[in-house]
Amino acid sequence: MASGLSPGEAVGAAAGVDFHGAIAITVAHELMHRTTVVERRLAVVLMLSCAYPHFSIEHVQGQHKRVGMPADRGRGG
């Protein structure tokens, strides 16, 4: 491979990144709903590690205010 990784190493690296993202986003989601500033800032740092820091703002300030309404982009329909 051009990156210098074997196919097995490339698969392992991709799985590791995916696993980190899944865990970090789950933990950050819980932290962004907490009341202390430290926990909310930690949520932003975790989301930053997934290249998605703006989710903390959109999720709490946007989706929770529009939940279940037509303007809620997170709803299924």
VENURVEN-V326151 format. One record per helix or strand of 3 or more residues. SS is the DSSP state (A for helix, B for strand). FROM is the first residue (numbers start at 1). LEN is the number of residues. If there is no record, write none. Layout:
BEGIN
ss=SS from=FROM len=LEN
ss=SS from=FROM len=LEN
END
This chain:
BEGIN
ss=A from=7 len=25
ss=A from=37 len=13
ss=A from=55 len=12
END
